[in-house]
Amino acid sequence: MQKTYNLKLPIISDELFNYLNNLLGKKVSKKYLKSIITPMEKYTLHIFKNYEEVDVILKKLHEHEYKAHVNKRFQNLIEVKPKGPFKLIIEEELKEIVVDNIASEMIYQGADVFIPGIKRANKVKKKDQVKIVSQEQILVAKAKALMSHNEILSKKRGIAAKNTLSPYRVPSLLELQMENEPLFFQSFPAYLAALNIDPGSEDKILDCCSAPGNKTIHLHELSGGKSKIVAVDRSNNRLQKLNERIKKFKLHNINTFKGDIIEMSKNWQVKFDKVLVDPPCTALGLRPRLHLKISHKIIKESAKYQKKILKACSKMLKNKGILVYSTCTITKEENEDVIEHIISNSDLKLVEQEFQYGNTYLNQSQIQKGIQRFIPGIDKTVGFFIAKLQKK
């Protein structure tokens, strides 16, 4: 027997549901929840070298049946529309592979099923048609098993099943066979965050939560490779990926350090002209999100840590230096409240952003000048926040 599956809202706690209604208002909250379960309306492919290859890249995207065009203002950005939504029609009797919630959100938009994300694959045999479900029993795809259950258990890496049907398909460099080219997918708001740093050729720049490094590479590009960039991240695995990209694309004037910037700042004497702060956050702006299990306690704890990072970075900023703060979340506590706190407790002030596209503000906040905010359902991108500050 076949059944058509159609997810209308993410799995969400009553606590977070009520929080979003209070934060955004019921009308905007409803739009947000409908949009957050879908990929972005358009993905931006950032070309940071070989700008003359734009036509070649567009041709490849069109060959793979993606609708794509060059951004009207920024000629090194190609905007790509994902495919879908497709009807997910699955035979109920199929064996299932259960994956973790993070993996399920990738598979939901076309990714294959990789071994590290699998939680259970009982009785699955090679070549079986299987259904892929999340730990919360959200059905996200139909796939063909490339390994048996025993093989999956015995191996640590590899593709366990090939995605044959999912609600969406988002372009990837692997699919386009361009994973070795100097380009990467980067959300439009994240692109704006680096632009608003405005790196100069003589600038010393701190990227304090840098990995996997899209903004680090963008800062290098904007300065023509002349800015001296210090990239810090506390995750060894993520920093290793950045180091691999620096080597792969033969970038220079970038020094990477593993560690917590709060602790590192206590011993560093260096002062920076520009600082980019993109701290860990609740990521309520990333898309798609099928499971929203963030509590208000987690939001407050995240904001507390962000304030500490911002304070540490502000001390390493030169007089009249520029600091850009950004997050991929939509909460007031991690955004406007963090900025209000640092303004009240330091010699930083908000300044206008030259590249301003996000004009969706919260009614509860008095801050508008010097920030930009993006909300899924209102803006056709990820949820994002950017603030630009200058040391007095």
C-alpha positions in Angstrom: 0.0 0.0 0.0 1.3 3.5 -0.9 1.0 6.6 1.2 1.7 10.2 0.4 3.6 12.1 3.1 3.5 15.9 3.4 5.1 17.7 6.3 3.3 21.0 7.1 5.1 22.1 10.3 8.3 21.1 12.2 8.1 19.1 15.4 8.2 21.8 18.0 7.7 22.1 21.8 4.8 24.1 23.2 7.4 26.3 25.0 9.2 27.3 21.8 5.9 27.6 19.9 4.6 30.1 22.4 8.0 31.9 22.5 7.9 32.4 18.7 4.3 33.7 18.9 5.4 36.3 21.5 8.6 37.2 19.6 7.3 37.5 16.1 3.5 37.8 16.5 1.2 35.0 15.5 1.0 36.0 11.9 4.8 36.1 11.3 5.4 33.1 13.5 3.0 31.1 11.3 4.9 32.2 8.2 8.2 31.4 9.8 7.2 27.8 10.8 5.9 27.1 7.3 9.1 28.3 5.7 11.6 26.8 8.1 10.7 23.3 7.0 11.7 24.1 3.4 15.1 24.9 1.9 15.9 28.5 1.0 14.0 29.9 -2.0 17.4 30.6 -3.6 20.9 29.4 -2.8 23.9 31.6 -3.6 27.0 30.1 -5.1 30.0 32.3 -4.3 32.8 32.3 -6.9 35.9 33.7 -5.3 38.4 33.1 -8.1 38.2 32.4 -11.8 35.4 35.0 -12.2 35.5 34.4 -15.9 34.0 30.9 -15.3 30.6 32.2 -14.5 29.1 31.1 -17.8 30.6 27.6 -17.5 29.1 27.2 -14.0 25.7 28.5 -15.2 25.8 26.0 -18.0 26.5 23.1 -15.6 23.6 24.2 -13.3 21.3 24.3 -16.3 22.5 20.9 -17.5 21.4 19.6 -14.1 18.0 21.3 -14.6 18.5 24.0 -11.9 17.1 27.4 -12.6 20.1 29.8 -12.0 21.2 33.4 -12.8 23.8 35.9 -11.8 22.9 38.2 -8.9 22.1 41.7 -10.3 24.5 43.6 -8.0 27.2 41.0 -7.1 28.6 39.4 -10.2 30.5 36.7 -8.3 27.2 35.3 -6.9 25.0 32.9 -8.8 21.5 32.4 -7.4 20.1 28.9 -7.7 16.6 27.7 -7.1 16.3 24.2 -5.5 14.1 21.6 -7.1 10.8 20.7 -5.6 8.6 20.2 -3.7 8.1 16.6 -4.9 5.3 14.3 -3.6 6.9 11.7 -1.3 4.9 8.6 -2.1 6.3 5.6 -0.2 5.2 1.9 0.1 4.3 1.5 3.8 5.8 -2.1 3.9 9.3 -0.9 3.0 12.1 -1.6 5.5 13.3 1.6 7.2 16.6 3.2 8.0 16.4 5.5 11.0 18.8 8.5 11.0 19.6 11.2 13.5 17.7 14.5 13.2 20.6 16.4 11.6 21.1 13.8 8.9 17.4 13.7 8.3 17.3 17.4 7.4 20.1 16.9 4.9 18.5 13.8 3.3 15.1 15.7 3.2 16.8 18.0 0.6 18.4 15.4 -1.5 21.5 14.2 0.2 22.4 10.5 0.3 22.4 8.4 3.5 25.9 8.4 5.0 26.8 5.8 7.7 27.7 8.3 10.5 24.1 9.6 10.6 22.4 6.2 10.8 20.9 5.1 14.1 19.2 1.9 13.0 18.9 -0.2 9.9 17.4 -3.6 11.1 17.2 -6.4 8.5 18.2 -4.1 5.6 19.8 -5.9 2.7 21.9 -4.6 -0.2 19.7 -3.3 -3.1 16.6 -3.1 -0.9 14.3 -0.2 -1.5 14.0 1.5 1.9 12.3 4.5 3.6 14.4 6.9 5.5 12.9 8.3 8.8 14.2 10.6 11.5 14.4 9.7 15.2 11.1 11.5 15.5 9.6 9.3 12.8 9.4 12.0 10.2 9.7 10.3 6.8 12.2 12.2 4.7 13.1 10.1 1.7 13.0 6.9 -0.3 16.4 5.3 -1.0 18.2 2.2 -2.4 20.4 0.4 0.0 24.0 0.1 -1.1 25.0 -1.9 2.0 23.4 -4.6 4.2 22.7 -4.0 7.9 25.9 -5.9 8.8 28.0 -3.9 6.5 26.7 -0.6 7.9 27.6 -1.8 11.4 31.1 -2.9 10.4 32.0 0.4 8.6 32.5 3.9 9.9 32.2 5.9 6.7 30.6 5.7 3.3 27.2 6.0 1.6 24.9 3.4 3.0 21.9 4.2 0.7 21.3 6.3 -2.4 18.5 8.9 -2.2 16.0 8.2 -5.0 13.1 10.4 -3.8 12.9 13.3 -1.4 10.7 16.4 -1.1 13.5 18.7 -2.3 16.8 18.6 -4.1 19.4 21.3 -3.3 22.4 21.7 -5.6 25.8 20.6 -4.3 29.3 20.9 -5.7 29.7 17.2 -5.6 26.6 16.7 -7.8 28.0 19.4 -10.2 31.4 17.7 -10.1 32.9 21.1 -9.1 34.1 20.2 -5.5 37.7 21.2 -6.4 36.8 24.5 -7.9 37.3 27.8 -6.0 33.6 28.3 -5.1 31.2 27.5 -2.3 27.6 27.8 -1.3 27.1 30.7 1.1 23.8 32.3 2.3 23.3 35.9 1.1 23.2 37.3 4.6 26.5 35.7 5.5 27.9 37.2 2.3 26.7 40.6 3.5 28.4 40.2 7.0 31.8 40.0 5.4 31.1 42.8 3.0 30.2 45.1 5.9 33.6 44.5 7.5 35.1 46.2 4.4 38.6 44.8 4.8 41.5 47.0 3.7 44.8 45.9 2.4 46.6 47.1 5.5 44.1 45.7 8.0 44.7 43.1 10.7 41.4 41.2 10.9 40.2 38.7 13.6 37.7 36.1 12.5 37.0 34.7 16.0 34.6 31.8 15.3 35.8 31.1 11.8 35.4 27.4 10.8 34.5 26.1 8.3 35.8 29.3 6.8 33.4 30.7 4.2 33.6 34.2 5.7 37.4 33.9 6.3 37.9 33.1 2.6 35.5 36.0 1.7 37.5 38.5 3.8 40.7 37.3 2.0 39.0 37.8 -1.3 37.7 41.3 -0.5 41.1 42.5 0.5 42.8 41.0 -2.6 44.7 38.7 -0.2 46.4 41.6 1.4 44.7 41.8 4.8 46.4 39.8 7.6 43.7 37.5 8.9 43.7 35.6 12.2 41.1 32.8 12.2 40.2 31.2 15.5 37.9 28.3 16.2 37.5 25.9 19.2 36.6 22.9 17.1 39.7 21.0 15.9 37.8 19.1 13.1 36.2 22.3 11.8 39.5 24.1 11.9 41.1 21.3 10.0 38.6 21.7 7.2 39.5 25.4 7.0 43.2 24.6 6.9 42.6 22.1 4.1 40.7 24.8 2.1 43.5 27.3 2.6 46.0 24.9 1.3 43.7 23.7 -1.5 43.1 27.1 -2.9 46.6 28.4 -2.2 45.5 31.3 0.1 48.0 33.3 2.1 48.0 35.9 4.9 45.7 33.6 7.0 46.9 32.2 10.3 44.6 29.7 12.1 44.5 29.0 15.8 42.5 26.4 17.8 41.0 27.6 21.0 38.3 29.5 22.9 38.7 33.2 22.0 37.5 34.1 25.5 40.5 32.4 27.1 42.9 33.3 24.3 42.1 37.0 24.5 43.4 37.1 28.1 47.0 36.5 26.9 47.0 38.2 23.5 48.4 41.7 23.3 47.6 42.3 19.6 45.0 44.8 18.5 42.9 44.4 15.4 41.5 46.9 12.9 38.5 44.7 12.2 36.8 41.9 14.0 34.2 39.5 12.7 32.2 37.7 15.5 29.9 34.9 14.3 29.5 32.9 17.6 27.8 29.6 18.2 24.0 30.1 18.4 20.7 28.3 18.5 20.6 28.2 14.7 16.8 28.8 14.5 17.4 30.5 11.2 19.0 27.6 9.3 16.8 25.8 6.7 15.3 23.3 6.5 14.6 22.6 10.2 12.3 19.6 10.8 12.8 19.5 14.5 12.8 22.5 16.7 13.7 21.4 20.2 15.4 24.5 21.6 14.2 25.6 25.1 14.2 29.1 26.5 16.9 28.0 28.9 19.2 27.1 26.0 18.5 30.4 24.3 19.5 32.3 27.5 22.6 30.2 28.0 23.7 30.8 24.4 23.2 34.5 24.8 25.3 34.5 27.9 28.2 32.9 26.1 27.8 35.3 23.1 28.1 38.3 25.4 31.4 36.9 26.8 32.8 36.4 23.3 31.8 39.9 22.2 33.3 41.4 25.3 36.6 39.5 24.7 36.8 40.6 21.1 35.9 44.2 21.8 39.0 44.4 24.0 41.2 43.4 21.1 39.8 46.0 18.8 41.7 49.2 18.0 40.3 52.6 18.6 37.9 53.5 15.8 38.1 49.8 14.7 35.0 48.0 13.2 33.3 44.9 14.7 30.6 43.0 12.9 28.5 40.6 14.9 26.3 38.0 13.2 24.2 35.0 14.0 22.1 32.5 12.0 19.3 32.6 14.6 16.2 34.8 15.1 15.9 35.2 18.9 16.0 38.6 20.5 18.2 37.4 23.4 21.0 36.3 21.1 20.8 39.4 18.8 19.4 42.7 19.9 19.9 42.0 23.6 23.5 41.0 23.1 24.1 44.3 21.2 22.4 46.4 23.8 24.5 44.7 26.5 27.8 45.4 24.8 26.9 49.0 24.0 26.0 49.6 27.7 29.1 47.9 29.0 31.9 49.0 26.6 33.0 51.8 24.3 31.3 50.4 21.2 28.6 52.2 19.3 26.3 51.0 16.5 27.0 52.4 13.0 25.2 52.1 9.7 25.9 49.2 7.4 26.8 50.0 3.8 25.3 46.8 2.5 21.8 46.8 4.0 19.2 44.4 2.7 17.4 42.9 5.8 14.8 45.4 7.0 12.6 43.1 9.1 12.7 44.3 12.7 11.2 43.2 16.0 8.5 45.3 17.5 9.9 44.8 21.0 13.3 46.2 20.1 14.3 49.9 19.9 17.4 49.0 17.8 17.1 49.4 14.1 20.0 51.7 12.9 23.1 49.6 12.5 21.5 46.2 12.3 19.8 44.1 9.7 17.6 41.1 10.4 16.2 38.3 8.1 13.3 36.1 9.0 12.2 33.0 7.0 8.7 33.5 5.8 9.3 37.3 5.4 12.7 37.1 3.7 13.6 34.5 1.1 16.7 33.2 2.8 17.9 31.9 6.1 17.1 33.6 9.4 20.1 35.9 10.2 21.1 38.9 12.1 24.0 41.4 11.5 25.1 44.4 13.6 28.0 46.7 12.9 29.8 48.5 15.7 32.7 50.9 16.0 35.0 51.5 18.9 34.6 55.1 20.1 
